[in-house]
Amino acid sequence: MQDTYKMRSHDMPEDMRFLLEAYPRDAWEAHPGFKEKTRHWLGAHRMFRRVAEQVRTDSELVLNKDISLGDYVGRLSYFGGNLVANLHAHHGWEDHSYFPELSAADPRFDSGLELLEQDHADLDVVLDDLTRKANRVIKLATLDEKQAHEEVNAVLPAAKAIEAFLDRHLSDEEDLAVPIILHHRLRG
């Protein structure tokens, strides 16, 4: 998977988690600076993880013939399309609005920002690949069902890559951003 796509395989360096010790993940919700906007942002991250898992699971189900190709194509179109569109919009908003706010509040954020922005660029490549492969399966489903089913073998590695990528990237992003938000009482 990581041979196919350029993705960071290591966790964010410890020196970029500079406030995480003072604001550990298990104490975030109880902190008085934890506001609705932060809860919403983390909720979006949970949704991305769930939808990425759904796309991967559905791909495995159709390959195992546990769901029909027709059901799979409808689900892939819906969930895959939503995942790609919403991730692009979310990351665009982070890059142009959210991250600059965090950087202005705490310049230490900049050390991790470069890594997160590179993650966004690398994820765009994987999302584009998933889109191409998914669209091929969707088109072939009405033309050649056997070939469409075989092409799901190309969708599955992209779905697995996105799921693994999001698991690592979103956790790193949260561990860097939320402590800054709590420390400076941002997003209130």
N, C-alpha and C positions, 0 to 999 in steps of 0.2 A: 504494500500500500504506500509506504513512504518512498519507495523507489520510483513510483509513478508520479507522485506529486511532490513539489517542494513544500515541505511543511516542517516547522520547528518541532523537533522531537523531545526537547528538554523542557523542563519546567522553567518558569521565570526565575532568574537568579535571586537568591535570598536577599541581596542588597537592594533589590527593587521592591521588596515586601517590607519596606522600612517602618510602616505603622501597624502591620498586621499583628505583631506581638502585643501592642497596647490595645488593639481593637480586634480580638479574635472572632472568627466567623460565628461561633456559637453564642456570642454576646450581642451581635448586631441588632437583632429585633428588639431587644430590651433597652437599647441605648436611646436616650431622649432625642438625639439628632437623627434617628432613623425615621424618615418621613415617607409619605405616600409615593413621592416621585422615585425614591430609591427602591421601594417595594415593587413599584410598577416595572422599573428597569430590570430588577432581578426576576420578576415574573416573566418578562419577555425572554430572558435567558432560559428559564425553565421550559417555556413553550418551544424554543428552538431545539432544545435537547430532546423533548418528547417527539416533535415532528421528524427530526432526523432519525430517531430510533424507529418511528413508524415507517418511514420510507425504506429503511434497511430491512425491517421485519417483513414488510409486504413483499419485498423482492425475494427474500428467502422463502416466503410462503408460496409464491407463484412458482418458483423453481422446484419446490418440493411437491407441487401440484395440490397444495392445500387450499388454494383459492383459484378461481378461474382467471384466465388472461383478461377477460373483459372487466372483471371486478378490479383486477390489479391496475389496468390502464386508467380506469376512472379515479382510483385512489392515488396513483402516481401523478396524474395530471393535477389533481386537487392539492394533495399534500406537498408534492415536489414543487409545484408552481408557487404555492404559498411560502414554502421554506426559502426558496431562492429569492423571490421578490421581497419578502420581509427582512431577510438577512441583509440584502443590499441596502434597503432603506434604513435599517437600524444602524448598520455600520457607517453609512453616509452621515447620519445624524450624529453619531458618536464622534466621527472625525472632524466634523465642522462646527459642532455646538458643545457637546458634552466634554470631550477631551480638552478643548481650549479653556473651558471653565475650570476644570480640575488643575490644569497647568498654571493658570493665573493664580489660583488659590495656594498652590504648593508646587514650586518649581522642581521639587524632587520627583514629581510625577513624570517629568520629561525623560528620565532615565528608562522608564518602562514604556513610555509612549511610543518610542521608535520601534520597539519590539511588537507592540500591539498593532501599530499601523502596518508593519510588514506582514503580520498575521492576516490582516484584512486583505491585503493585496494577494497573498498566497491563497487565501480562501476563495477569492474571486475566480481564480483559475480552476479550482475544484468545482465550484458552483457552475461555471460555464461548461465544464466537461460533463457534469451530471445533466445539465439542461440539454446538451446535444444528444447524449445517449438516451435520455428519457424521451425526447421528441422522436427519435428514431423508432423506439419501441412503440410509441403511441401511433405513429404513422403506419408502421408495419402491421399493427394489430388488425387493421381492416384489409390489408393487402395479402399478407402471408403470415398466418397465425403461428406456424411452426418457426419461421425465421424470427418473428417478434419474440417468441418465447426464448429462443437461443440468445437474442440480443440482451435479455435481462441479465445474462452473465457479465455483460459490460457495465450495466447499471449498478450491480451489487458492490463492486469494489469502490466506485465513486461514493455510494451511499455510506459504506463503512468508513471511508476516509473522512467524509464530512462529519459523521457522528464522533469519531475519535478526535478530530481536529477541534470540534466545538467543545467537547468535554474538557480538553486541556486549555484551550484558549479562553473560554468563558470563565473558568475557574481562576486563571491567572488575572484576567481583567477585573473580576470581582475582588480578588485579594489585593489588588493594587488600588482600585478606585474607592471601594466602600470605606476603608479606613480613613482615606482623605476626606470623604464626605462627612463622616462622623466627627473627625478631628476638627474640621473647620465649620461644622454645622451648615453644610451646603444643601441645596435642593429642597429647602424647607417650605 
